[in-house]
Each structure stands twice: as C-alpha cells, then as structure tokens.
C-alpha cells in the first residue's frame, strides 16, 4: 500500500465533503492502517460506512473486517459520527 501523506489526506477530506466515495474509502484506509494518521478504527469505520452508503463494495468489506476488532460502543460511536457528518455534508 502506498504511503498517504498529509497533503493527500487534506485532499481526500475536501473530496469527501463533495460526496466522493473514493475519497471516503481512502480516508477509511488511512485511519484503519495508520497511513499518515494514527490508527483509529472509529474514524475508519465512519469513513468506510459513508463510502459504503455511496456504493463502495470495497468499503463494505473493510468496514466488516475492522468491525471484528471493535466493541459495540465503538461501532455505535462510529455510526453516530457518520450520521453527524451526513447531517452537515449531504
């Protein structure tokens, strides 16, 4: 996997705000693998969930995979954050 740098992360965040599922997926990858950021399964799940809602099958698979490493309260927090994000950036 290629290393994700700070500039790429900033661009992914900008593109995610425009509704691009590939950017959301890439943010999920970054947070799930620690590429350019600390590993954060809650943030990763949120981004994979948002990408999955927009049709990314890869995001669905990654979301399912990291869910196995999370407890129910972490998954609930990730889902809450995804809903919050959707309320701001539909």
N, CA, C and O atoms as a GROMACS GRO file, in nm:
protein
  360
    1UNK      N    1   0.085  -0.118   0.000
    1UNK     CA    2   0.000   0.000   0.000
    1UNK      C    3   0.089   0.124   0.000
    1UNK      O    4   0.187   0.130   0.074
    2UNK      N    5   0.055   0.219  -0.081
    2UNK     CA    6   0.130   0.343  -0.088
    2UNK      C    7   0.111   0.424   0.039
    2UNK      O    8   0.006   0.420   0.103
    3UNK      N    9   0.214   0.498   0.074
    3UNK     CA   10   0.206   0.584   0.192
    3UNK      C   11   0.121   0.706   0.159
    3UNK      O   12   0.137   0.769   0.054
    4UNK      N   13   0.030   0.738   0.249
    4UNK     CA   14  -0.058   0.853   0.230
    4UNK      C   15   0.001   0.969   0.309
    4UNK      O   16   0.022   0.958   0.430
    5UNK      N   17   0.028   1.081   0.242
    5UNK     CA   18   0.087   1.195   0.311
    5UNK      C   19  -0.020   1.296   0.353
    5UNK      O   20  -0.138   1.281   0.320
    6UNK      N   21   0.023   1.396   0.425
    6UNK     CA   22  -0.068   1.496   0.481
    6UNK      C   23  -0.144   1.570   0.370
    6UNK      O   24  -0.263   1.598   0.386
    7UNK      N   25  -0.078   1.601   0.260
    7UNK     CA   26  -0.145   1.670   0.151
    7UNK      C   27  -0.254   1.584   0.088
    7UNK      O   28  -0.362   1.633   0.055
    8UNK      N   29  -0.225   1.455   0.073
    8UNK     CA   30  -0.325   1.364   0.018
    8UNK      C   31  -0.444   1.353   0.112
    8UNK      O   32  -0.559   1.351   0.068
    9UNK      N   33  -0.418   1.345   0.243
    9UNK     CA   34  -0.528   1.338   0.340
    9UNK      C   35  -0.616   1.461   0.332
    9UNK      O   36  -0.739   1.451   0.336
   10UNK      N   37  -0.555   1.577   0.320
   10UNK     CA   38  -0.632   1.702   0.310
   10UNK      C   39  -0.719   1.700   0.184
   10UNK      O   40  -0.834   1.744   0.187
   11UNK      N   41  -0.663   1.650   0.074
   11UNK     CA   42  -0.741   1.643  -0.049
   11UNK      C   43  -0.855   1.542  -0.037
   11UNK      O   44  -0.965   1.568  -0.084
   12UNK      N   45  -0.829   1.427   0.028
   12UNK     CA   46  -0.935   1.329   0.050
   12UNK      C   47  -1.048   1.390   0.132
   12UNK      O   48  -1.165   1.366   0.102
   13UNK      N   49  -1.014   1.467   0.234
   13UNK     CA   50  -1.116   1.529   0.318
   13UNK      C   51  -1.199   1.629   0.236
   13UNK      O   52  -1.321   1.634   0.250
   14UNK      N   53  -1.133   1.707   0.153
   14UNK     CA   54  -1.204   1.802   0.068
   14UNK      C   55  -1.296   1.728  -0.029
   14UNK      O   56  -1.412   1.765  -0.046
   15UNK      N   57  -1.244   1.624  -0.091
   15UNK     CA   58  -1.323   1.547  -0.186
   15UNK      C   59  -1.438   1.474  -0.117
   15UNK      O   60  -1.546   1.461  -0.175
   16UNK      N   61  -1.416   1.427   0.005
   16UNK     CA   62  -1.523   1.360   0.081
   16UNK      C   63  -1.639   1.455   0.106
   16UNK      O   64  -1.755   1.416   0.099
   17UNK      N   65  -1.607   1.579   0.135
   17UNK     CA   66  -1.712   1.680   0.158
   17UNK      C   67  -1.795   1.703   0.032
   17UNK      O   68  -1.910   1.749   0.040
   18UNK      N   69  -1.738   1.671  -0.083
   18UNK     CA   70  -1.811   1.682  -0.210
   18UNK      C   71  -1.887   1.554  -0.242
   18UNK      O   72  -1.950   1.544  -0.348
   19UNK      N   73  -1.881   1.456  -0.151
   19UNK     CA   74  -1.957   1.334  -0.169
   19UNK      C   75  -1.888   1.224  -0.247
   19UNK      O   76  -1.953   1.128  -0.289
   20UNK      N   77  -1.757   1.235  -0.266
   20UNK     CA   78  -1.685   1.134  -0.344
   20UNK      C   79  -1.656   1.009  -0.262
   20UNK      O   80  -1.580   1.015  -0.166
   21UNK      N   81  -1.717   0.895  -0.297
   21UNK     CA   82  -1.697   0.773  -0.220
   21UNK      C   83  -1.553   0.723  -0.221
   21UNK      O   84  -1.509   0.661  -0.124
   22UNK      N   85  -1.479   0.748  -0.329
   22UNK     CA   86  -1.340   0.704  -0.333
   22UNK      C   87  -1.257   0.777  -0.228
   22UNK      O   88  -1.166   0.719  -0.169
   23UNK      N   89  -1.286   0.904  -0.206
   23UNK     CA   90  -1.214   0.980  -0.104
   23UNK      C   91  -1.249   0.930   0.035
   23UNK      O   92  -1.163   0.920   0.122
   24UNK      N   93  -1.377   0.900   0.056
   24UNK     CA   94  -1.420   0.846   0.186
   24UNK      C   95  -1.353   0.711   0.212
   24UNK      O   96  -1.307   0.684   0.323
   25UNK      N   97  -1.348   0.629   0.109
   25UNK     CA   98  -1.281   0.499   0.119
   25UNK      C   99  -1.133   0.517   0.153
   25UNK      O  100  -1.080   0.447   0.240
   26UNK      N  101  -1.067   0.609   0.085
   26UNK     CA  102  -0.925   0.634   0.112
   26UNK      C  103  -0.901   0.685   0.254
   26UNK      O  104  -0.801   0.650   0.315
   27UNK      N  105  -0.992   0.766   0.305
   27UNK     CA  106  -0.980   0.809   0.444
   27UNK      C  107  -0.997   0.691   0.539
   27UNK      O  108  -0.927   0.680   0.639
   28UNK      N  109  -1.090   0.602   0.507
   28UNK     CA  110  -1.106   0.481   0.586
   28UNK      C  111  -0.980   0.397   0.587
   28UNK      O  112  -0.938   0.347   0.692
   29UNK      N  113  -0.919   0.383   0.470
   29UNK     CA  114  -0.792   0.309   0.462
   29UNK      C  115  -0.684   0.374   0.546
   29UNK      O  116  -0.611   0.307   0.619
   30UNK      N  117  -0.675   0.506   0.537
   30UNK     CA  118  -0.572   0.577   0.614
   30UNK      C  119  -0.589   0.552   0.763
   30UNK      O  120  -0.492   0.518   0.831
   31UNK      N  121  -0.710   0.568   0.814
   31UNK     CA  122  -0.733   0.551   0.957
   31UNK      C  123  -0.725   0.405   1.002
   31UNK      O  124  -0.690   0.378   1.117
   32UNK      N  125  -0.757   0.312   0.916
   32UNK     CA  126  -0.753   0.171   0.955
   32UNK      C  127  -0.612   0.114   0.953
   32UNK      O  128  -0.583   0.016   1.021
   33UNK      N  129  -0.524   0.175   0.874
   33UNK     CA  130  -0.388   0.124   0.861
   33UNK      C  131  -0.281   0.215   0.920
   33UNK      O  132  -0.164   0.177   0.928
   34UNK      N  133  -0.320   0.336   0.961
   34UNK     CA  134  -0.223   0.430   1.018
   34UNK      C  135  -0.135   0.496   0.913
   34UNK      O  136  -0.021   0.532   0.942
   35UNK      N  137  -0.187   0.514   0.794
   35UNK     CA  138  -0.112   0.581   0.687
   35UNK      C  139  -0.134   0.732   0.696
   35UNK      O  140  -0.238   0.782   0.654
   36UNK      N  141  -0.036   0.803   0.749
   36UNK     CA  142  -0.044   0.949   0.760
   36UNK      C  143  -0.117   0.997   0.884
   36UNK      O  144  -0.115   1.117   0.914
   37UNK      N  145  -0.180   0.906   0.957
   37UNK     CA  146  -0.253   0.938   1.080
   37UNK      C  147  -0.235   0.820   1.177
   37UNK      O  148  -0.188   0.714   1.138
   38UNK      N  149  -0.272   0.842   1.302
   38UNK     CA  150  -0.273   0.730   1.397
   38UNK      C  151  -0.388   0.636   1.361
   38UNK      O  152  -0.491   0.680   1.310
   39UNK      N  153  -0.370   0.508   1.387
   39UNK     CA  154  -0.478   0.412   1.366
   39UNK      C  155  -0.596   0.451   1.454
   39UNK      O  156  -0.580   0.472   1.574
   40UNK      N  157  -0.713   0.459   1.394
   40UNK     CA  158  -0.836   0.497   1.465
   40UNK      C  159  -0.951   0.422   1.400
   40UNK      O  160  -1.005   0.466   1.298
   41UNK      N  161  -0.989   0.308   1.458
   41UNK     CA  162  -1.092   0.225   1.398
   41UNK      C  163  -1.228   0.294   1.398
   41UNK      O  164  -1.310   0.266   1.310
   42UNK      N  165  -1.254   0.382   1.493
   42UNK     CA  166  -1.382   0.453   1.494
   42UNK      C  167  -1.390   0.546   1.372
   42UNK      O  168  -1.491   0.547   1.301
   43UNK      N  169  -1.285   0.623   1.348
   43UNK     CA  170  -1.282   0.711   1.231
   43UNK      C  171  -1.285   0.628   1.102
   43UNK      O  172  -1.355   0.663   1.007
   44UNK      N  173  -1.209   0.519   1.099
   44UNK     CA  174  -1.206   0.434   0.980
   44UNK      C  175  -1.344   0.378   0.951
   44UNK      O  176  -1.389   0.380   0.836
   45UNK      N  177  -1.412   0.328   1.052
   45UNK     CA  178  -1.547   0.272   1.034
   45UNK      C  179  -1.641   0.379   0.982
   45UNK      O  180  -1.721   0.354   0.892
   46UNK      N  181  -1.630   0.499   1.037
   46UNK     CA  182  -1.715   0.610   0.990
   46UNK      C  183  -1.695   0.633   0.841
   46UNK      O  184  -1.792   0.641   0.766
   47UNK      N  185  -1.570   0.643   0.797
   47UNK     CA  186  -1.543   0.671   0.657
   47UNK      C  187  -1.582   0.555   0.568
   47UNK      O  188  -1.637   0.575   0.459
   48UNK      N  189  -1.555   0.431   0.612
   48UNK     CA  190  -1.597   0.316   0.532
   48UNK      C  191  -1.750   0.309   0.524
   48UNK      O  192  -1.805   0.274   0.419
   49UNK      N  193  -1.817   0.342   0.632
   49UNK     CA  194  -1.963   0.342   0.633
   49UNK      C  195  -2.017   0.444   0.532
   49UNK      O  196  -2.109   0.414   0.456
   50UNK      N  197  -1.960   0.563   0.532
   50UNK     CA  198  -2.005   0.667   0.440
   50UNK      C  199  -1.978   0.627   0.295
   50UNK      O  200  -2.062   0.650   0.207
   51UNK      N  201  -1.862   0.569   0.269
   51UNK     CA  202  -1.830   0.523   0.134
   51UNK      C  203  -1.924   0.409   0.092
   51UNK      O  204  -1.968   0.404  -0.023
   52UNK      N  205  -1.953   0.320   0.185
   52UNK     CA  206  -2.042   0.207   0.156
   52UNK      C  207  -2.182   0.258   0.122
   52UNK      O  208  -2.248   0.204   0.033
   53UNK      N  209  -2.226   0.360   0.192
   53UNK     CA  210  -2.358   0.419   0.163
   53UNK      C  211  -2.365   0.475   0.022
   53UNK      O  212  -2.473   0.488  -0.036
   54UNK      N  213  -2.249   0.508  -0.034
   54UNK     CA  214  -2.242   0.562  -0.170
   54UNK      C  215  -2.201   0.455  -0.271
   54UNK      O  216  -2.163   0.487  -0.384
   55UNK      N  217  -2.208   0.327  -0.229
   55UNK     CA  218  -2.192   0.218  -0.325
   55UNK      C  219  -2.056   0.151  -0.332
   55UNK      O  220  -2.035   0.067  -0.420
   56UNK      N  221  -1.964   0.183  -0.244
   56UNK     CA  222  -1.832   0.121  -0.249
   56UNK      C  223  -1.833  -0.018  -0.184
   56UNK      O  224  -1.846  -0.031  -0.062
   57UNK      N  225  -1.820  -0.121  -0.268
   57UNK     CA  226  -1.816  -0.258  -0.216
   57UNK      C  227  -1.689  -0.283  -0.135
   57UNK      O  228  -1.692  -0.356  -0.036
   58UNK      N  229  -1.578  -0.222  -0.176
   58UNK     CA  230  -1.453  -0.237  -0.101
   58UNK      C  231  -1.469  -0.181   0.040
   58UNK      O  232  -1.418  -0.239   0.136
   59UNK      N  233  -1.539  -0.069   0.052
   59UNK     CA  234  -1.562  -0.008   0.184
   59UNK      C  235  -1.646  -0.100   0.271
   59UNK      O  236  -1.622  -0.111   0.391
   60UNK      N  237  -1.745  -0.166   0.212
   60UNK     CA  238  -1.827  -0.260   0.288
   60UNK      C  239  -1.742  -0.372   0.346
   60UNK      O  240  -1.759  -0.412   0.461
   61UNK      N  241  -1.651  -0.422   0.265
   61UNK     CA  242  -1.564  -0.530   0.309
   61UNK      C  243  -1.470  -0.486   0.421
   61UNK      O  244  -1.455  -0.556   0.521
   62UNK      N  245  -1.407  -0.371   0.404
   62UNK     CA  246  -1.316  -0.319   0.508
   62UNK      C  247  -1.392  -0.288   0.635
   62UNK      O  248  -1.343  -0.315   0.745
   63UNK      N  249  -1.513  -0.230   0.623
   63UNK     CA  250  -1.594  -0.199   0.741
   63UNK      C  251  -1.624  -0.327   0.819
   63UNK      O  252  -1.613  -0.329   0.942
   64UNK      N  253  -1.661  -0.432   0.750
   64UNK     CA  254  -1.690  -0.559   0.815
   64UNK      C  255  -1.564  -0.614   0.883
   64UNK      O  256  -1.571  -0.669   0.993
   65UNK      N  257  -1.452  -0.600   0.818
   65UNK     CA  258  -1.326  -0.652   0.872
   65UNK      C  259  -1.286  -0.580   1.001
   65UNK      O  260  -1.252  -0.644   1.100
   66UNK      N  261  -1.290  -0.447   1.000
   66UNK     CA  262  -1.247  -0.375   1.122
   66UNK      C  263  -1.352  -0.384   1.232
   66UNK      O  264  -1.319  -0.368   1.350
   67UNK      N  265  -1.478  -0.408   1.195
   67UNK     CA  266  -1.582  -0.424   1.298
   67UNK      C  267  -1.549  -0.539   1.392
   67UNK      O  268  -1.586  -0.536   1.509
   68UNK      N  269  -1.480  -0.639   1.340
   68UNK     CA  270  -1.441  -0.754   1.423
   68UNK      C  271  -1.341  -0.716   1.531
   68UNK      O  272  -1.325  -0.788   1.629
   69UNK      N  273  -1.272  -0.603   1.512
   69UNK     CA  274  -1.172  -0.555   1.608
   69UNK      C  275  -1.230  -0.452   1.705
   69UNK      O  276  -1.160  -0.404   1.794
   70UNK      N  277  -1.359  -0.419   1.688
   70UNK     CA  278  -1.423  -0.313   1.766
   70UNK      C  279  -1.529  -0.371   1.859
   70UNK      O  280  -1.586  -0.476   1.832
   71UNK      N  281  -1.554  -0.299   1.970
   71UNK     CA  282  -1.666  -0.340   2.056
   71UNK      C  283  -1.791  -0.263   2.013
   71UNK      O  284  -1.785  -0.173   1.929
   72UNK      N  285  -1.904  -0.300   2.071
   72UNK     CA  286  -2.031  -0.241   2.027
   72UNK      C  287  -2.038  -0.090   2.052
   72UNK      O  288  -2.098  -0.018   1.973
   73UNK      N  289  -1.979  -0.042   2.158
   73UNK     CA  290  -1.984   0.102   2.184
   73UNK      C  291  -1.897   0.179   2.084
   73UNK      O  292  -1.932   0.291   2.047
   74UNK      N  293  -1.788   0.120   2.039
   74UNK     CA  294  -1.705   0.185   1.937
   74UNK      C  295  -1.779   0.191   1.803
   74UNK      O  296  -1.775   0.292   1.734
   75UNK      N  297  -1.846   0.083   1.769
   75UNK     CA  298  -1.923   0.081   1.644
   75UNK      C  299  -2.037   0.182   1.651
   75UNK      O  300  -2.064   0.254   1.554
   76UNK      N  301  -2.104   0.189   1.764
   76UNK     CA  302  -2.212   0.287   1.782
   76UNK      C  303  -2.160   0.429   1.769
   76UNK      O  304  -2.226   0.514   1.709
   77UNK      N  305  -2.042   0.456   1.824
   77UNK     CA  306  -1.982   0.589   1.813
   77UNK      C  307  -1.948   0.620   1.667
   77UNK      O  308  -1.972   0.732   1.621
   78UNK      N  309  -1.894   0.523   1.596
   78UNK     CA  310  -1.861   0.544   1.454
   78UNK      C  311  -1.988   0.573   1.374
   78UNK      O  312  -1.988   0.660   1.286
   79UNK      N  313  -2.094   0.501   1.403
   79UNK     CA  314  -2.220   0.523   1.333
   79UNK      C  315  -2.278   0.660   1.366
   79UNK      O  316  -2.333   0.728   1.279
   80UNK      N  317  -2.267   0.701   1.492
   80UNK     CA  318  -2.314   0.834   1.533
   80UNK      C  319  -2.237   0.942   1.457
   80UNK      O  320  -2.295   1.038   1.408
   81UNK      N  321  -2.104   0.925   1.448
   81UNK     CA  322  -2.022   1.023   1.377
   81UNK      C  323  -2.056   1.027   1.228
   81UNK      O  324  -2.055   1.134   1.167
   82UNK      N  325  -2.087   0.912   1.169
   82UNK     CA  326  -2.126   0.909   1.028
   82UNK      C  327  -2.258   0.983   1.008
   82UNK      O  328  -2.273   1.060   0.913
   83UNK      N  329  -2.354   0.960   1.097
   83UNK     CA  330  -2.483   1.032   1.086
   83UNK      C  331  -2.462   1.182   1.104
   83UNK      O  332  -2.522   1.263   1.033
   84UNK      N  333  -2.378   1.219   1.198
   84UNK     CA  334  -2.349   1.361   1.220
   84UNK      C  335  -2.286   1.422   1.095
   84UNK      O  336  -2.323   1.532   1.054
   85UNK      N  337  -2.192   1.352   1.035
   85UNK     CA  338  -2.125   1.401   0.915
   85UNK      C  339  -2.228   1.418   0.803
   85UNK      O  340  -2.226   1.518   0.731
   86UNK      N  341  -2.317   1.319   0.788
   86UNK     CA  342  -2.420   1.327   0.684
   86UNK      C  343  -2.513   1.446   0.704
   86UNK      O  344  -2.560   1.506   0.607
   87UNK      N  345  -2.540   1.482   0.830
   87UNK     CA  346  -2.630   1.594   0.856
   87UNK      C  347  -2.565   1.727   0.815
   87UNK      O  348  -2.634   1.826   0.789
   88UNK      N  349  -2.434   1.729   0.809
   88UNK     CA  350  -2.361   1.850   0.771
   88UNK      C  351  -2.330   1.852   0.621
   88UNK      O  352  -2.347   1.955   0.555
   89UNK      N  353  -2.284   1.738   0.567
   89UNK     CA  354  -2.237   1.730   0.428
   89UNK      C  355  -2.319   1.631   0.347
   89UNK      O  356  -2.267   1.530   0.302
   90UNK      N  357  -2.445   1.660   0.328
   90UNK     CA  358  -2.529   1.571   0.248
   90UNK      C  359  -2.484   1.573   0.109
   90UNK      O  360  -2.542   1.504   0.025
   0.00000   0.00000   0.00000
